[in-house]
Amino acid sequence: MTHPPQHIQTRQPVETRKPSRFGSLAWTAVVLGLVGVACSWVILLNTYSAIVAVVGVVLGVVALFGTRKLVAVIGVVLCVAAVTVSVLTQRSAAEEPGTSADGATNGGEAAAGETLKKNSAVDTPSWGKRFSWTNGVAIDVAAPVACKPGRDATPATIARAVKFKVTVTNGTSAAFETALISLGDDAQFDGRKAEKIFDRTGECDSTVESTTVPPGEDYTFELAYAVGAQPGEMRLVFDPAFDADEAKFAGRA
């Protein structure tokens, strides 16, 4: 008696999907790149978008060693593009033509990439005069006035103290960061460095701080310095971070 052949069923091996390595980092880089590109055109946000994009570049580079290489490459490219656009937008805002020293607009006739220069009509203005760059940003320094330092003022030894009122005018069509100008760090009295006074309890505190000046508005602050006991020649220099000449003021103090 013969038995029919029995068919033995074998189970097919179940393929196990390998876990994604650094996949979350790759997608995070893409998201940060998209956010950076979207915000890089906005003058008030592109500084933060550039920081976000730099973080995205770091994450994307790490993700290149994982399983989502294509996603990581896309994220790195987006983040690099965001940083590039942010830098170009900031540079374009700094070079944008605005108003001249007498308040009249230049009609946008200045070339977009023109090197910023000071108003040639004013070489070294004195107190009460205006120094203007061709991008529309201007700075005024009022005549110095005497002030009395408090007990906790620094530096500790002050023969005499004078205080200046400084006004930065934003004549451009975009917001201007005062951090682009060194505000009062370079000062001389009779050929020697004049120390800036910090005086929280007296009359001679220097109130300058980095801020954003909206288009068409002013930012006014005060600078106090320790000078010699007798009046002498005072020089204040404001050095811009953009490609332009220094704003120099000189007079008796």
Phi and psi restraints in degrees (value plus and minus 20) as a CYANA .aco file:
   2 THR   PHI    -118.3   -78.3
   2 THR   PSI     125.8   165.8
   3 HIS   PHI    -125.7   -85.7
   3 HIS   PSI     119.1   159.1
   4 PRO   PHI     -84.5   -44.5
   4 PRO   PSI     125.6   165.6
   5 PRO   PHI     -83.7   -43.7
   5 PRO   PSI     117.0   157.0
   6 GLN   PHI    -112.8   -72.8
   6 GLN   PSI     114.0   154.0
   7 HIS   PHI    -112.7   -72.7
   7 HIS   PSI     101.1   141.1
   8 ILE   PHI    -113.3   -73.3
   8 ILE   PSI      99.3   139.3
   9 GLN   PHI    -103.9   -63.9
   9 GLN   PSI     109.2   149.2
  10 THR   PHI    -130.3   -90.3
  10 THR   PSI     119.0   159.0
  11 ARG   PHI    -100.6   -60.6
  11 ARG   PSI     111.3   151.3
  12 GLN   PHI     -92.8   -52.8
  12 GLN   PSI     117.7   157.7
  13 PRO   PHI     -85.1   -45.1
  13 PRO   PSI     114.7   154.7
  14 VAL   PHI    -103.3   -63.3
  14 VAL   PSI     103.0   143.0
  15 GLU   PHI     -92.8   -52.8
  15 GLU   PSI     108.9   148.9
  16 THR   PHI    -118.1   -78.1
  16 THR   PSI     108.9   148.9
  17 ARG   PHI     -96.1   -56.1
  17 ARG   PSI     107.3   147.3
  18 LYS   PHI     -88.7   -48.7
  18 LYS   PSI     117.9   157.9
  19 PRO   PHI     -85.5   -45.5
  19 PRO   PSI     124.4   164.4
  20 SER   PHI     -90.2   -50.2
  20 SER   PSI     113.5   153.5
  21 ARG   PHI    -126.3   -86.3
  21 ARG   PSI     101.0   141.0
  22 PHE   PHI      43.7    83.7
  22 PHE   PSI      -0.6    39.4
  23 GLY   PHI     -84.1   -44.1
  23 GLY   PSI     -60.0   -20.0
  24 SER   PHI     -84.9   -44.9
  24 SER   PSI     -54.9   -14.9
  25 LEU   PHI     -86.2   -46.2
  25 LEU   PSI     -59.5   -19.5
  26 ALA   PHI     -83.2   -43.2
  26 ALA   PSI     -65.3   -25.3
  27 TRP   PHI     -89.4   -49.4
  27 TRP   PSI     -53.7   -13.7
  28 THR   PHI     -83.3   -43.3
  28 THR   PSI     -60.2   -20.2
  29 ALA   PHI     -81.8   -41.8
  29 ALA   PSI     -59.3   -19.3
  30 VAL   PHI     -83.7   -43.7
  30 VAL   PSI     -65.8   -25.8
  31 VAL   PHI     -83.0   -43.0
  31 VAL   PSI     -65.4   -25.4
  32 LEU   PHI     -83.5   -43.5
  32 LEU   PSI     -56.9   -16.9
  33 GLY   PHI     -84.2   -44.2
  33 GLY   PSI     -61.6   -21.6
  34 LEU   PHI     -85.0   -45.0
  34 LEU   PSI     -62.3   -22.3
  35 VAL   PHI     -84.1   -44.1
  35 VAL   PSI     -62.5   -22.5
  36 GLY   PHI     -82.8   -42.8
  36 GLY   PSI     -63.5   -23.5
  37 VAL   PHI     -84.8   -44.8
  37 VAL   PSI     -60.5   -20.5
  38 ALA   PHI     -85.7   -45.7
  38 ALA   PSI     -55.9   -15.9
  39 CYS   PHI    -115.0   -75.0
  39 CYS   PSI     -28.9    11.1
  40 SER   PHI     -88.7   -48.7
  40 SER   PSI     -37.5     2.5
  41 TRP   PHI    -105.2   -65.2
  41 TRP   PSI     -35.1     4.9
  42 VAL   PHI    -111.0   -71.0
  42 VAL   PSI     100.4   140.4
  43 ILE   PHI     -82.0   -42.0
  43 ILE   PSI     -52.1   -12.1
  44 LEU   PHI    -104.9   -64.9
  44 LEU   PSI     -32.0     8.0
  45 LEU   PHI    -134.7   -94.7
  45 LEU   PSI     -34.4     5.6
  46 ASN   PHI     -90.6   -50.6
  46 ASN   PSI     -41.2    -1.2
  47 THR   PHI     -85.2   -45.2
  47 THR   PSI     -63.7   -23.7
  48 TYR   PHI     -90.3   -50.3
  48 TYR   PSI     -56.4   -16.4
  49 SER   PHI     -84.7   -44.7
  49 SER   PSI     -55.1   -15.1
  50 ALA   PHI     -85.6   -45.6
  50 ALA   PSI     -60.2   -20.2
  51 ILE   PHI     -83.6   -43.6
  51 ILE   PSI     -64.2   -24.2
  52 VAL   PHI     -80.8   -40.8
  52 VAL   PSI     -61.4   -21.4
  53 ALA   PHI     -86.8   -46.8
  53 ALA   PSI     -57.2   -17.2
  54 VAL   PHI     -82.8   -42.8
  54 VAL   PSI     -61.1   -21.1
  55 VAL   PHI     -80.6   -40.6
  55 VAL   PSI     -61.0   -21.0
  56 GLY   PHI     -82.8   -42.8
  56 GLY   PSI     -57.4   -17.4
  57 VAL   PHI     -81.2   -41.2
  57 VAL   PSI     -64.6   -24.6
  58 VAL   PHI     -81.5   -41.5
  58 VAL   PSI     -66.0   -26.0
  59 LEU   PHI     -84.6   -44.6
  59 LEU   PSI     -60.0   -20.0
  60 GLY   PHI     -85.4   -45.4
  60 GLY   PSI     -59.3   -19.3
  61 VAL   PHI     -84.5   -44.5
  61 VAL   PSI     -61.3   -21.3
  62 VAL   PHI     -83.1   -43.1
  62 VAL   PSI     -60.7   -20.7
  63 ALA   PHI     -87.6   -47.6
  63 ALA   PSI     -38.4     1.6
  64 LEU   PHI     -82.3   -42.3
  64 LEU   PSI     -40.6    -0.6
  65 PHE   PHI    -109.6   -69.6
  65 PHE   PSI     -15.3    24.7
  66 GLY   PHI    -123.7   -83.7
  66 GLY   PSI    -177.5  -137.5
  67 THR   PHI    -113.0   -73.0
  67 THR   PSI     -31.6     8.4
  68 ARG   PHI    -125.8   -85.8
  68 ARG   PSI      38.2    78.2
  69 LYS   PHI     -83.6   -43.6
  69 LYS   PSI     -62.8   -22.8
  70 LEU   PHI     -83.6   -43.6
  70 LEU   PSI     -63.8   -23.8
  71 VAL   PHI     -82.5   -42.5
  71 VAL   PSI     -60.3   -20.3
  72 ALA   PHI     -83.9   -43.9
  72 ALA   PSI     -60.8   -20.8
  73 VAL   PHI     -82.6   -42.6
  73 VAL   PSI     -62.9   -22.9
  74 ILE   PHI     -81.5   -41.5
  74 ILE   PSI     -62.5   -22.5
  75 GLY   PHI     -82.6   -42.6
  75 GLY   PSI     -63.5   -23.5
  76 VAL   PHI     -83.3   -43.3
  76 VAL   PSI     -63.0   -23.0
  77 VAL   PHI     -82.4   -42.4
  77 VAL   PSI     -63.8   -23.8
  78 LEU   PHI     -82.9   -42.9
  78 LEU   PSI     -62.1   -22.1
  79 CYS   PHI     -88.1   -48.1
  79 CYS   PSI     -60.2   -20.2
  80 VAL   PHI     -83.8   -43.8
  80 VAL   PSI     -60.0   -20.0
  81 ALA   PHI     -83.5   -43.5
  81 ALA   PSI     -58.4   -18.4
  82 ALA   PHI     -84.6   -44.6
  82 ALA   PSI     -63.3   -23.3
  83 VAL   PHI     -83.0   -43.0
  83 VAL   PSI     -63.3   -23.3
  84 THR   PHI     -82.1   -42.1
  84 THR   PSI     -66.2   -26.2
  85 VAL   PHI     -85.7   -45.7
  85 VAL   PSI     -57.9   -17.9
  86 SER   PHI     -81.7   -41.7
  86 SER   PSI     -64.9   -24.9
  87 VAL   PHI     -84.6   -44.6
  87 VAL   PSI     -64.0   -24.0
  88 LEU   PHI     -84.9   -44.9
  88 LEU   PSI     -56.7   -16.7
  89 THR   PHI     -86.8   -46.8
  89 THR   PSI     -62.9   -22.9
  90 GLN   PHI     -82.4   -42.4
  90 GLN   PSI     -62.7   -22.7
  91 ARG   PHI     -86.0   -46.0
  91 ARG   PSI     -60.0   -20.0
  92 SER   PHI     -84.2   -44.2
  92 SER   PSI     -58.0   -18.0
  93 ALA   PHI     -86.2   -46.2
  93 ALA   PSI     -57.7   -17.7
  94 ALA   PHI     -89.9   -49.9
  94 ALA   PSI     -48.9    -8.9
  95 GLU   PHI    -117.2   -77.2
  95 GLU   PSI     -19.4    20.6
  96 GLU   PHI     -88.5   -48.5
  96 GLU   PSI     110.2   150.2
  97 PRO   PHI     -88.3   -48.3
  97 PRO   PSI     125.1   165.1
  98 GLY   PHI    -158.2  -118.2
  98 GLY   PSI    -149.8  -109.8
  99 THR   PHI    -116.3   -76.3
  99 THR   PSI     137.2   177.2
 100 SER   PHI    -110.5   -70.5
 100 SER   PSI    -196.2  -156.2
 101 ALA   PHI     -84.4   -44.4
 101 ALA   PSI     -49.9    -9.9
 102 ASP   PHI    -109.5   -69.5
 102 ASP   PSI     -12.9    27.1
 103 GLY   PHI      72.9   112.9
 103 GLY   PSI     -28.0    12.0
 104 ALA   PHI    -105.1   -65.1
 104 ALA   PSI     124.0   164.0
 105 THR   PHI    -100.3   -60.3
 105 THR   PSI     134.2   174.2
 106 ASN   PHI    -114.1   -74.1
 106 ASN   PSI     -12.7    27.3
 107 GLY   PHI      49.4    89.4
 107 GLY   PSI      -5.6    34.4
 108 GLY   PHI      53.1    93.1
 108 GLY   PSI      -1.0    39.0
 109 GLU   PHI     -97.7   -57.7
 109 GLU   PSI     -36.6     3.4
 110 ALA   PHI     -89.7   -49.7
 110 ALA   PSI     122.5   162.5
 111 ALA   PHI     -87.1   -47.1
 111 ALA   PSI     130.2   170.2
 112 ALA   PHI     -83.3   -43.3
 112 ALA   PSI     -55.4   -15.4
 113 GLY   PHI    -120.2   -80.2
 113 GLY   PSI      -2.5    37.5
 114 GLU   PHI     -86.1   -46.1
 114 GLU   PSI     115.4   155.4
 115 THR   PHI     -86.8   -46.8
 115 THR   PSI     111.3   151.3
 116 LEU   PHI     -91.9   -51.9
 116 LEU   PSI     113.3   153.3
 117 LYS   PHI    -153.4  -113.4
 117 LYS   PSI     138.0   178.0
 118 LYS   PHI     -96.5   -56.5
 118 LYS   PSI     144.0   184.0
 119 ASN   PHI     -85.8   -45.8
 119 ASN   PSI      96.2   136.2
 120 SER   PHI     -86.4   -46.4
 120 SER   PSI     -36.4     3.6
 121 ALA   PHI     -92.6   -52.6
 121 ALA   PSI     -39.5     0.5
 122 VAL   PHI    -141.7  -101.7
 122 VAL   PSI      96.0   136.0
 123 ASP   PHI    -105.2   -65.2
 123 ASP   PSI     -93.2   -53.2
 124 THR   PHI    -144.1  -104.1
 124 THR   PSI      73.0   113.0
 125 PRO   PHI     -87.9   -47.9
 125 PRO   PSI     135.7   175.7
 126 SER   PHI    -121.3   -81.3
 126 SER   PSI    -192.9  -152.9
 127 TRP   PHI     -81.3   -41.3
 127 TRP   PSI     120.5   160.5
 128 GLY   PHI      66.5   106.5
 128 GLY   PSI     -24.1    15.9
 129 LYS   PHI    -120.2   -80.2
 129 LYS   PSI     148.1   188.1
 130 ARG   PHI    -135.1   -95.1
 130 ARG   PSI     119.4   159.4
 131 PHE   PHI    -132.5   -92.5
 131 PHE   PSI     105.8   145.8
 132 SER   PHI    -147.4  -107.4
 132 SER   PSI     115.4   155.4
 133 TRP   PHI    -111.2   -71.2
 133 TRP   PSI     137.9   177.9
 134 THR   PHI     -91.1   -51.1
 134 THR   PSI     -29.6    10.4
 135 ASN   PHI    -102.1   -62.1
 135 ASN   PSI     -23.2    16.8
 136 GLY   PHI      84.3   124.3
 136 GLY   PSI     -31.3     8.7
 137 VAL   PHI    -100.7   -60.7
 137 VAL   PSI     113.5   153.5
 138 ALA   PHI    -153.4  -113.4
 138 ALA   PSI     140.0   180.0
 139 ILE   PHI    -159.8  -119.8
 139 ILE   PSI     116.1   156.1
 140 ASP   PHI    -142.4  -102.4
 140 ASP   PSI     122.0   162.0
 141 VAL   PHI    -146.0  -106.0
 141 VAL   PSI      97.9   137.9
 142 ALA   PHI     -96.7   -56.7
 142 ALA   PSI     143.4   183.4
 143 ALA   PHI     -81.8   -41.8
 143 ALA   PSI     123.4   163.4
 144 PRO   PHI     -89.0   -49.0
 144 PRO   PSI     130.9   170.9
 145 VAL   PHI    -148.2  -108.2
 145 VAL   PSI     130.3   170.3
 146 ALA   PHI     -93.5   -53.5
 146 ALA   PSI     126.7   166.7
 147 CYS   PHI    -161.0  -121.0
 147 CYS   PSI     137.9   177.9
 148 LYS   PHI    -127.8   -87.8
 148 LYS   PSI      94.5   134.5
 149 PRO   PHI     -87.7   -47.7
 149 PRO   PSI     130.5   170.5
 150 GLY   PHI    -100.2   -60.2
 150 GLY   PSI     158.2   198.2
 151 ARG   PHI     -86.2   -46.2
 151 ARG   PSI     -51.3   -11.3
 152 ASP   PHI    -118.1   -78.1
 152 ASP   PSI      -6.0    34.0
 153 ALA   PHI     -87.8   -47.8
 153 ALA   PSI     128.6   168.6
 154 THR   PHI    -142.7  -102.7
 154 THR   PSI     122.3   162.3
 155 PRO   PHI     -88.9   -48.9
 155 PRO   PSI     144.3   184.3
 156 ALA   PHI     -88.4   -48.4
 156 ALA   PSI     -55.8   -15.8
 157 THR   PHI    -122.6   -82.6
 157 THR   PSI      94.1   134.1
 158 ILE   PHI    -150.4  -110.4
 158 ILE   PSI      88.8   128.8
 159 ALA   PHI     -88.9   -48.9
 159 ALA   PSI     -61.0   -21.0
 160 ARG   PHI    -178.1  -138.1
 160 ARG   PSI     127.5   167.5
 161 ALA   PHI    -143.7  -103.7
 161 ALA   PSI     116.9   156.9
 162 VAL   PHI    -149.2  -109.2
 162 VAL   PSI     131.8   171.8
 163 LYS   PHI    -149.1  -109.1
 163 LYS   PSI     117.5   157.5
 164 PHE   PHI    -136.2   -96.2
 164 PHE   PSI     121.8   161.8
 165 LYS   PHI    -120.4   -80.4
 165 LYS   PSI     101.9   141.9
 166 VAL   PHI    -136.3   -96.3
 166 VAL   PSI     116.9   156.9
 167 THR   PHI    -146.2  -106.2
 167 THR   PSI     104.9   144.9
 168 VAL   PHI    -122.1   -82.1
 168 VAL   PSI     103.5   143.5
 169 THR   PHI    -129.0   -89.0
 169 THR   PSI     107.0   147.0
 170 ASN   PHI    -116.7   -76.7
 170 ASN   PSI      78.1   118.1
 171 GLY   PHI    -114.4   -74.4
 171 GLY   PSI      -5.6    34.4
 172 THR   PHI    -112.0   -72.0
 172 THR   PSI     159.5   199.5
 173 SER   PHI    -118.3   -78.3
 173 SER   PSI     -11.9    28.1
 174 ALA   PHI    -149.8  -109.8
 174 ALA   PSI     140.3   180.3
 175 ALA   PHI     -83.6   -43.6
 175 ALA   PSI     126.1   166.1
 176 PHE   PHI    -142.3  -102.3
 176 PHE   PSI     112.6   152.6
 177 GLU   PHI    -112.2   -72.2
 177 GLU   PSI     102.0   142.0
 178 THR   PHI     -87.2   -47.2
 178 THR   PSI     -35.3     4.7
 179 ALA   PHI     -84.7   -44.7
 179 ALA   PSI     -34.3     5.7
 180 LEU   PHI     -97.3   -57.3
 180 LEU   PSI     -24.0    16.0
 181 ILE   PHI    -147.8  -107.8
 181 ILE   PSI     114.6   154.6
 182 SER   PHI     -95.4   -55.4
 182 SER   PSI      93.9   133.9
 183 LEU   PHI    -119.6   -79.6
 183 LEU   PSI      71.7   111.7
 184 GLY   PHI      67.0   107.0
 184 GLY   PSI     -10.3    29.7
 185 ASP   PHI     -99.9   -59.9
 185 ASP   PSI     -40.7    -0.7
 186 ASP   PHI    -131.2   -91.2
 186 ASP   PSI      81.4   121.4
 187 ALA   PHI    -160.3  -120.3
 187 ALA   PSI     121.6   161.6
 188 GLN   PHI    -153.6  -113.6
 188 GLN   PSI     125.4   165.4
 189 PHE   PHI    -149.1  -109.1
 189 PHE   PSI      98.8   138.8
 190 ASP   PHI      31.5    71.5
 190 ASP   PSI      22.8    62.8
 191 GLY   PHI      62.8   102.8
 191 GLY   PSI     -19.7    20.3
 192 ARG   PHI    -138.5   -98.5
 192 ARG   PSI     133.3   173.3
 193 LYS   PHI     -81.3   -41.3
 193 LYS   PSI     111.1   151.1
 194 ALA   PHI    -116.5   -76.5
 194 ALA   PSI     105.2   145.2
 195 GLU   PHI     -97.5   -57.5
 195 GLU   PSI     113.5   153.5
 196 LYS   PHI     -93.9   -53.9
 196 LYS   PSI     119.0   159.0
 197 ILE   PHI    -117.3   -77.3
 197 ILE   PSI     114.8   154.8
 198 PHE   PHI    -136.9   -96.9
 198 PHE   PSI      99.7   139.7
 199 ASP   PHI    -165.9  -125.9
 199 ASP   PSI      70.4   110.4
 200 ARG   PHI     -93.2   -53.2
 200 ARG   PSI     -43.4    -3.4
 201 THR   PHI    -128.8   -88.8
 201 THR   PSI     -27.1    12.9
 202 GLY   PHI    -134.9   -94.9
 202 GLY   PSI    -178.3  -138.3
 203 GLU   PHI    -113.6   -73.6
 203 GLU   PSI     -25.3    14.7
 204 CYS   PHI    -131.9   -91.9
 204 CYS   PSI      10.1    50.1
 205 ASP   PHI     -97.4   -57.4
 205 ASP   PSI     121.3   161.3
 206 SER   PHI    -109.1   -69.1
 206 SER   PSI      97.6   137.6
 207 THR   PHI    -118.6   -78.6
 207 THR   PSI      -7.0    33.0
 208 VAL   PHI     -91.8   -51.8
 208 VAL   PSI     123.2   163.2
 209 GLU   PHI    -175.7  -135.7
 209 GLU   PSI     137.5   177.5
 210 SER   PHI     -93.2   -53.2
 210 SER   PSI     113.0   153.0
 211 THR   PHI    -173.8  -133.8
 211 THR   PSI     152.5   192.5
 212 THR   PHI    -125.3   -85.3
 212 THR   PSI     105.7   145.7
 213 VAL   PHI    -122.2   -82.2
 213 VAL   PSI      95.7   135.7
 214 PRO   PHI     -83.8   -43.8
 214 PRO   PSI     140.9   180.9
 215 PRO   PHI     -78.5   -38.5
 215 PRO   PSI     114.6   154.6
 216 GLY   PHI      59.0    99.0
 216 GLY   PSI     -14.7    25.3
 217 GLU   PHI    -135.0   -95.0
 217 GLU   PSI     150.0   190.0
 218 ASP   PHI    -135.9   -95.9
 218 ASP   PSI     137.8   177.8
 219 TYR   PHI    -151.2  -111.2
 219 TYR   PSI      98.4   138.4
 220 THR   PHI    -133.3   -93.3
 220 THR   PSI     116.5   156.5
 221 PHE   PHI    -166.4  -126.4
 221 PHE   PSI     153.6   193.6
 222 GLU   PHI    -142.2  -102.2
 222 GLU   PSI     124.8   164.8
 223 LEU   PHI    -145.8  -105.8
 223 LEU   PSI     109.7   149.7
 224 ALA   PHI    -138.7   -98.7
 224 ALA   PSI     122.6   162.6
 225 TYR   PHI    -155.0  -115.0
 225 TYR   PSI     130.4   170.4
 226 ALA   PHI    -109.5   -69.5
 226 ALA   PSI     102.5   142.5
 227 VAL   PHI    -146.3  -106.3
 227 VAL   PSI     159.9   199.9
 228 GLY   PHI     -88.6   -48.6
 228 GLY   PSI     144.7   184.7
 229 ALA   PHI     -85.8   -45.8
 229 ALA   PSI     -49.9    -9.9
 230 GLN   PHI    -126.2   -86.2
 230 GLN   PSI     130.1   170.1
 231 PRO   PHI     -76.8   -36.8
 231 PRO   PSI     127.1   167.1
 232 GLY   PHI    -177.2  -137.2
 232 GLY   PSI    -190.9  -150.9
 233 GLU   PHI    -105.6   -65.6
 233 GLU   PSI     106.1   146.1
 234 MET   PHI    -134.9   -94.9
 234 MET   PSI     117.7   157.7
 235 ARG   PHI    -149.7  -109.7
 235 ARG   PSI     111.2   151.2
 236 LEU   PHI    -139.6   -99.6
 236 LEU   PSI     113.4   153.4
 237 VAL   PHI    -144.3  -104.3
 237 VAL   PSI     109.5   149.5
 238 PHE   PHI    -135.0   -95.0
 238 PHE   PSI      92.7   132.7
 239 ASP   PHI    -120.8   -80.8
 239 ASP   PSI      96.2   136.2
 240 PRO   PHI     -98.7   -58.7
 240 PRO   PSI     127.2   167.2
 241 ALA   PHI     -97.5   -57.5
 241 ALA   PSI     -44.0    -4.0
 242 PHE   PHI    -100.6   -60.6
 242 PHE   PSI     152.1   192.1
 243 ASP   PHI     -97.7   -57.7
 243 ASP   PSI      69.5   109.5
 244 ALA   PHI    -178.3  -138.3
 244 ALA   PSI     148.0   188.0
 245 ASP   PHI     -94.5   -54.5
 245 ASP   PSI     138.9   178.9
 246 GLU   PHI     -91.9   -51.9
 246 GLU   PSI     129.9   169.9
 247 ALA   PHI    -114.7   -74.7
 247 ALA   PSI      94.6   134.6
 248 LYS   PHI    -134.2   -94.2
 248 LYS   PSI     112.5   152.5
 249 PHE   PHI    -143.3  -103.3
 249 PHE   PSI     122.4   162.4
 250 ALA   PHI    -165.2  -125.2
 250 ALA   PSI     128.2   168.2
 251 GLY   PHI     151.5   191.5
 251 GLY   PSI    -199.0  -159.0
 252 ARG   PHI     -99.0   -59.0
 252 ARG   PSI     123.3   163.3
